[in-house]
């Protein structure tokens, strides 16, 4: 008797959440978040490449989301509305074969002016994270994190 691939008979609409899977996801999402923050403390975002195809992602993102302003707070309700989810899903699917974990959940700051906090952090897909953070980095909006971690020696001198 063949049961097929593991999980093939599971219907996600009728399956209760698996606590261990949720914990593993949370650990991975927090690791991604803290790693990204640590990188931004060591290197200016404007000099950082998140993927091998940052340019392609950035141009495609600007084309499909021309009204997105990386300086503004993300409207999570709009992003996660039925229309928003569909637009994002269609955009992300183009990276299914080129970006590893393209649809894995991660944490995203809703506004580039703030650190990760409970109030300023939203759940997003990895490709949303890449698109938004690449746009923020290109605009120099994350450079303050490096500057905060490395105050210039000049500012330490008395005037």
Number of C-alpha atoms within 10 A of each C-alpha: 3 4 8 8 7 7 9 8 9 9 9 9 6 7 8 8 9 8 9 9 10 11 11 11 15 15 12 15 19 14 14 16 16 14 12 13 17 14 14 22 19 14 18 18 24 17 11 14 14 14 13 10 11 16 12 11 21 17 13 15 22 14 10 13 13 9 8 13 14 21 15 11 13 19 11 13 9 11 16 14 12 10 11 13 13 13 15 18 15 11 18 20 14 12 15 13 9 11 16 12 13 19 17 13 19 22 21 23 23 24 19 24 15 14 15 18 10 8 10 16 16 16 15 19 18 22 26 23 19 20 21 23 21 25 23 20 21 18 15 17 19 24 20 17 22 18 15 10 13 12 10 10 7 8 8 8 7 5 5
